[in-house]
Amino acid sequence: MTEPVRILVVGGGYVGMYTALRLQRQLKAELRSGAVEIVVVTPDPYMTYQPFLPEAAAGSISPRHVVVPLRRVLDRCRILIGEVHAVDHAKRTATLSTLATEEEGTGNIQLTYDELVIAPGSISRTLPVPGLAEYAIGFKTVEEAIGLRNHVIEQMDIASSTRDPGLRDAALTFVFVGGGYAGVEALAELEDMARYTARYYHNIKPEDLKWVLVEATHRILPEVGEEMGKYAVRELRARNIDVRLDTRLESCEDRVAVLSDGSRIPTRTVVWTAGVKPAPVLAATDLPLNGRGRLKCTARLTVDGVEHAWAAGDAAAVPDITADEPGRECAPNAQHAVRQTKVLAENITASLRGQPLKEYAHKYAGSVASLGLHKGVAHVYGRKLKGYPAWFMHRAYHLSRVPTFNRKARVLAEWTLSGLFKREIVSLGSLEHPRAEFELAAAPPPPKEGPEPG
């Protein structure tokens, strides 16, 4: 019996999940007969729909509805929860570890493949800012989003109970670094949530909360255009949010944010959303990379100059054949990533069946961004929207894009309920340390202090 053709998908994010999902539909007969096997290696057993992270942090959506369980969606694929550390494409092998190998202590294992889809996504791009690693919080995962929500409410609890005015001010000061989608939407949603939550504290007023947005360039939300970016700045400043443009974070040691304009801001919260960089595994392959560390790809979504290797999304530098100037690449965003997976899956299927490949061509439609409840900006197909219409378009677009009907229905139901009832303002910080109380109960009692010996 001949061995099945193994398609290895590295990563379970947008590109990894959607590509595997489309492949299992298009290769249904081959999968049923055993001629093809699809293996997905991913660190998490779910795909995170990142545009909903700000609303999850604000409590508008339950965290479990922001993620899509891969085993349920990819029921014809083999899912390995682990991490690919290196790829030797010349030998068609990937070096990886799984949860089992870590428990067994057997070290990394080698997995052979015939076709490679490399889509590990990206990680936060950090800079050597003193104190950043010790004190900052990221905003790329659902764990970080919920941890940040718990942290903000915890700081309000600290501020309401302390007698130290310096500690109170630092607890109520929140610094966000990065004026892209993640930073602006996270700040706007959390500011909305915290302002609402303040009504339940007898000694905290909404104006006591200080929110600072730090952006190194002269504008925020560049994807929505300069005019809408300026409107977003005006909207945030009208809510007493301190927007610092052309400013960098130089240090956040000792819980003091030092900015390039000379400001020193005592704060217990620094959220870092200043860009992303390719996943480290790309550098541990024998595949060609561009100057930014992304895979050099063709418009057919093949890795340039390499057979049987495919890529899309954040990891791939894909030429934009719809651009007016030659040499332009598709932006590494969700809009391109999801559309690229359709062409990617079709091309892999066509390659296996000896059919011609097609090129990826999609003209950028525009962008939408939320600025909190009932507020937003949009620049779509040349039309500019702001306020409630843009916010509504933001929700409608992302509801249409979140995978599976199950998730769409649950998110829509939660939005409906949140419009009818009050916000949840509960902090469940103990979820991050679930064994803390049991460890305290199981610890031996301290020795009793006896009388001093005579």
C-alpha positions in Angstrom: 0.0 0.0 0.0 1.4 3.4 -1.0 2.0 6.1 1.7 -0.6 8.9 1.6 0.5 12.4 0.4 1.1 14.3 3.7 0.2 18.0 3.7 1.8 19.6 6.7 0.2 22.9 7.9 2.4 24.8 10.3 0.2 27.1 12.4 -3.5 27.1 13.3 -4.3 30.8 12.9 -6.2 32.5 10.1 -4.2 31.0 7.3 -3.6 27.6 8.9 -7.2 27.0 9.9 -8.8 28.3 6.8 -6.4 26.5 4.4 -6.9 23.2 6.2 -10.7 23.8 6.3 -10.8 24.4 2.5 -8.4 21.5 1.8 -10.5 19.0 3.7 -13.6 20.1 1.7 -11.8 20.0 -1.7 -9.9 16.8 -1.0 -12.8 14.9 0.5 -12.5 11.9 -1.8 -8.7 11.7 -1.3 -9.0 12.0 2.4 -11.7 9.3 2.5 -9.6 6.9 0.5 -6.4 7.5 2.5 -4.5 9.0 -0.5 -4.0 12.3 1.3 -3.4 13.2 5.0 -3.6 16.7 6.4 -1.5 17.4 9.6 -1.9 20.7 11.4 0.7 21.5 14.0 -0.3 24.4 16.3 0.6 25.6 19.8 -3.1 26.1 20.7 -6.1 23.8 20.0 -8.1 26.8 18.8 -7.9 29.7 16.3 -8.3 33.2 17.8 -10.4 35.7 15.9 -8.2 38.7 16.9 -10.5 41.5 15.8 -12.8 40.5 18.6 -10.1 40.7 21.3 -11.0 44.4 22.3 -14.6 43.5 22.8 -13.6 40.4 24.8 -11.5 42.6 27.0 -14.4 45.0 27.5 -16.8 42.2 28.4 -19.0 42.6 25.3 -18.2 39.1 24.1 -17.4 36.0 26.1 -13.7 34.8 25.7 -14.8 31.3 24.5 -16.7 32.9 21.6 -13.6 34.7 20.3 -11.9 31.3 19.6 -12.7 28.5 17.3 -11.9 24.9 18.4 -9.8 23.3 15.7 -10.7 19.7 16.4 -14.4 20.5 15.8 -13.9 22.5 12.6 -11.0 20.4 11.1 -12.6 17.0 11.8 -10.9 15.3 8.8 -7.4 16.6 9.8 -4.9 15.3 12.3 -4.3 18.0 14.9 -1.0 18.0 16.8 -0.7 20.5 19.7 2.9 21.5 19.6 5.4 23.7 18.0 7.6 23.5 14.9 11.1 24.5 15.7 12.8 24.0 12.4 12.1 22.9 8.8 14.5 21.2 6.4 12.6 21.5 3.2 15.3 19.9 1.1 14.7 16.7 3.2 11.0 17.3 3.6 11.2 17.1 7.4 10.0 19.3 10.2 11.5 19.3 13.7 8.8 19.7 16.4 7.8 19.1 20.0 4.4 18.3 21.3 2.8 18.2 24.7 3.5 14.5 24.9 7.2 14.8 24.0 7.6 17.4 26.8 5.9 15.1 29.3 7.9 12.1 28.1 11.2 14.0 28.0 12.1 12.4 24.7 13.1 15.6 23.0 12.0 16.8 19.6 10.6 14.5 16.9 11.0 14.6 13.1 7.9 14.7 10.9 8.2 14.0 7.2 5.8 15.6 4.7 5.2 16.0 0.9 3.6 19.5 0.8 4.3 22.3 3.3 2.0 25.1 4.2 3.9 27.4 6.5 1.6 29.9 8.3 2.9 30.4 11.9 1.6 34.0 12.0 3.5 36.7 13.8 4.6 37.7 17.3 4.8 41.0 19.1 7.6 43.2 17.9 9.4 44.4 21.0 12.2 47.0 21.3 15.0 47.1 23.9 13.0 49.5 26.2 14.1 49.3 29.8 11.4 47.7 32.0 9.3 46.6 29.0 9.8 42.8 29.6 9.1 43.2 33.3 6.0 45.4 33.3 4.3 45.6 29.9 1.3 43.6 28.7 0.8 42.5 25.1 -2.5 42.3 23.2 -2.3 39.4 20.7 -4.0 36.5 22.5 -7.3 35.9 24.3 -5.4 35.2 27.5 -3.7 38.7 27.2 -7.1 40.4 26.5 -8.8 38.8 29.5 -5.8 39.3 31.7 -5.8 43.0 30.8 -9.5 43.3 31.6 -8.9 41.7 35.0 -5.8 43.9 35.6 -7.7 47.2 34.8 -10.5 46.3 37.2 -7.9 45.2 39.8 -6.2 48.6 39.5 -9.5 50.3 40.2 -9.9 48.1 43.3 -6.4 49.2 44.5 -7.1 52.9 43.8 -10.4 52.7 45.7 -8.9 51.2 48.9 -5.4 52.9 49.1 -4.6 55.9 51.2 -1.5 56.7 49.2 -2.3 59.4 46.6 0.7 58.4 44.5 -0.3 54.8 44.3 -3.9 55.8 43.5 -2.8 58.0 40.6 -0.5 55.3 39.2 -3.2 52.7 39.5 -5.7 54.8 37.6 -3.2 55.7 34.8 -3.2 53.4 31.7 -0.5 53.8 29.0 -1.0 52.2 25.5 1.9 52.1 23.1 1.0 51.8 19.4 -1.6 53.6 17.4 -2.6 50.8 15.1 -5.8 48.7 15.2 -4.8 46.7 18.3 -3.8 49.7 20.4 -6.6 52.1 19.5 -9.4 49.6 19.7 -8.2 48.0 22.9 -7.8 51.4 24.6 -11.2 52.7 23.3 -13.1 49.6 24.4 -11.4 49.4 27.9 -11.8 53.1 28.5 -15.5 52.7 27.8 -15.7 49.7 30.1 -13.7 51.4 32.9 -15.7 54.6 32.7 -18.9 52.6 33.1 -17.4 50.5 35.9 -16.4 53.7 37.8 -20.1 54.3 38.7 -19.9 51.4 41.1 -17.0 52.8 43.1 -17.9 55.4 45.7 -14.6 57.2 45.5 -13.6 56.9 41.8 -15.0 59.3 39.1 -14.6 58.7 35.4 -12.4 61.8 35.2 -10.0 60.3 37.7 -9.0 57.7 35.1 -6.1 58.8 32.9 -5.6 57.1 29.5 -2.5 57.8 27.4 -1.9 56.7 23.8 1.7 56.9 22.6 2.4 56.7 18.8 5.8 57.1 17.3 4.5 58.5 14.0 2.4 61.5 13.2 -0.9 59.7 12.8 -2.9 56.7 14.2 -4.9 54.1 12.2 -3.1 54.7 8.9 -5.2 52.0 7.2 -8.4 54.2 7.4 -6.7 57.2 5.7 -5.4 60.5 7.0 -8.7 62.2 7.3 -10.3 59.4 9.3 -7.2 59.1 11.4 -7.4 62.8 12.4 -11.1 62.3 13.2 -10.1 59.4 15.5 -7.6 61.5 17.3 -10.2 64.3 17.8 -12.7 61.7 19.0 -10.3 60.2 21.5 -9.1 63.5 22.8 -12.8 64.6 23.3 -13.0 61.7 25.8 -10.0 63.1 27.7 -7.7 60.5 26.3 -4.2 61.9 26.0 -3.0 61.1 22.5 0.8 61.7 22.0 1.9 61.6 18.4 5.5 61.6 17.2 6.4 60.2 20.7 8.2 57.1 21.8 8.3 55.1 25.0 11.9 55.2 26.2 11.5 53.4 29.6 9.0 51.9 31.9 11.3 50.9 34.7 10.0 51.1 38.3 6.5 51.6 37.1 7.2 55.0 35.5 6.6 55.5 31.8 9.3 57.8 30.4 8.4 59.3 27.0 10.6 60.9 24.3 8.9 64.3 24.9 10.4 64.3 28.4 7.2 63.3 30.2 7.4 60.9 33.2 4.1 59.2 33.9 3.8 57.0 37.0 1.6 54.0 35.9 1.0 50.4 36.9 -0.3 49.6 33.3 1.7 49.7 30.1 0.1 47.9 27.1 2.5 47.3 24.2 0.9 47.0 20.7 3.7 48.6 18.6 3.7 46.2 15.7 4.5 42.6 15.0 7.3 40.6 13.4 7.4 37.2 11.7 7.4 34.1 13.9 11.0 32.9 14.8 10.5 29.5 13.0 10.8 31.2 9.6 14.5 31.9 10.4 15.0 28.2 11.2 14.1 27.0 7.7 16.0 26.7 4.5 13.4 28.7 2.6 14.2 32.2 1.1 13.3 35.2 3.2 13.1 38.9 2.4 14.8 41.7 4.3 11.9 41.8 6.8 12.2 38.1 7.6 9.1 37.1 5.7 9.0 34.3 3.1 9.5 35.3 -0.5 6.4 34.2 -2.4 4.9 34.3 -5.8 1.4 35.5 -6.7 0.5 31.8 -6.8 1.3 31.6 -3.1 4.2 29.3 -3.6 7.5 30.0 -1.9 9.6 31.6 -4.6 12.0 29.2 -6.3 10.9 26.2 -4.2 8.6 23.3 -5.1 6.0 21.9 -2.7 6.2 24.8 -0.3 3.3 27.3 0.2 2.7 30.3 2.4 0.2 33.2 3.0 -0.7 35.8 5.6 1.7 37.4 8.0 4.5 35.0 7.2 4.4 35.6 3.4 5.6 38.5 1.3 3.1 38.1 -1.6 3.3 40.5 -4.6 0.3 42.6 -5.0 -0.5 42.3 -8.7 -3.4 44.8 -8.4 -1.1 47.6 -7.3 -0.4 50.5 -9.6 3.3 50.5 -8.8 5.3 47.3 -9.4 7.0 45.7 -6.4 4.3 46.3 -3.9 3.4 43.5 -1.5 0.0 42.6 0.0 -0.4 44.0 3.5 0.0 41.4 6.2 -3.6 41.8 7.5 -6.6 39.5 8.1 -8.4 40.8 5.0 -5.7 39.5 2.6 -4.9 36.4 4.8 -8.5 35.0 4.6 -8.8 35.6 0.9 -5.4 34.2 0.2 -6.4 30.9 1.8 -9.0 30.3 -0.9 -6.5 30.6 -3.7 -3.9 28.7 -1.6 -6.2 25.7 -1.0 -7.3 25.6 -4.6 -3.7 25.7 -5.9 -2.6 22.9 -3.6 -5.5 20.8 -4.8 -4.7 21.7 -8.4 -1.0 20.8 -7.9 -1.9 17.4 -6.5 -4.2 16.8 -9.5 -1.8 18.1 -12.1 -3.9 21.1 -13.0 -2.7 24.7 -13.6 -2.4 27.2 -10.7 -4.0 30.6 -10.4 -2.7 33.9 -9.1 -3.9 35.8 -6.0 -5.4 39.1 -6.9 -7.5 41.2 -4.5 -7.6 45.0 -4.5 -7.7 46.3 -0.9 -11.3 47.1 0.0 -10.6 49.4 2.9 -10.6 49.3 6.7 -13.0 49.7 9.6 -12.1 50.4 13.2 -14.0 50.6 16.5 -13.5 53.5 18.9 -15.7 52.0 21.6 -19.4 51.4 21.9 -21.3 53.1 19.1 -18.2 54.9 17.8 -15.9 54.1 14.9 -14.2 55.1 11.7 -14.2 53.4 8.3 -12.8 53.9 4.8 -14.3 51.3 2.5 -14.3 51.4 -1.3 -13.5 55.1 -1.2 -16.3 56.0 1.1 -15.6 57.5 4.6 -17.8 56.8 7.5 -17.6 57.8 11.2 -19.5 57.5 14.4 -22.4 55.0 14.6 -22.5 54.0 10.9 -18.8 53.1 11.0 -19.2 51.2 14.3 -22.2 49.2 12.9 -20.2 48.4 9.7 -17.3 47.2 11.9 -19.5 44.8 13.7 -21.4 43.6 10.6 -18.1 43.0 8.7 -16.4 41.0 11.5 -19.6 39.1 12.3 -19.6 38.0 8.6 -15.9 37.0 8.8 -15.8 35.1 12.1 -15.7 31.3 11.2 -18.6 28.9 11.7 -22.3 29.6 12.0 -22.1 28.5 15.6 -19.7 31.4 16.5 -21.7 33.9 14.5 -24.9 33.0 16.3 -23.3 33.1 19.8 -21.6 36.5 19.1 -24.8 38.0 17.8 -26.7 36.7 20.8 -24.2 38.2 23.2 -24.3 41.6 21.4 -28.1 41.5 21.7 -28.1 40.7 25.4 -25.4 43.3 26.1 -27.7 45.9 24.5 -30.6 44.8 26.8 -28.7 44.4 30.1 -25.9 46.2 32.0 -22.2 45.4 31.4 -20.4 42.8 33.4 -17.8 44.4 35.7 -16.4 41.3 37.4 -12.7 40.7 37.6 -11.8 37.1 37.6 -8.1 37.5 38.1 -7.9 34.4 40.2 -8.4 32.4 37.0 -4.8 33.1 36.1 -3.7 31.3 39.3 -6.3 28.6 39.8 -4.3 26.5 42.4 -3.4 29.5 44.6 -6.2 29.0 47.2 -5.6 25.2 47.3 -1.9 25.6 47.8 -2.5 28.0 50.7 -5.0 25.5 52.3 -2.6 22.6 51.8 0.5 24.4 53.1 1.6 23.3 56.6 0.6 25.6 59.4 3.3 28.0 60.6 5.1 26.8 63.8 3.5 28.1 67.0 5.6 30.6 69.0 6.2 29.1 72.4 7.3 30.9 75.6 10.9 32.2 75.6 13.2 29.6 77.3 14.1 30.6 80.8 
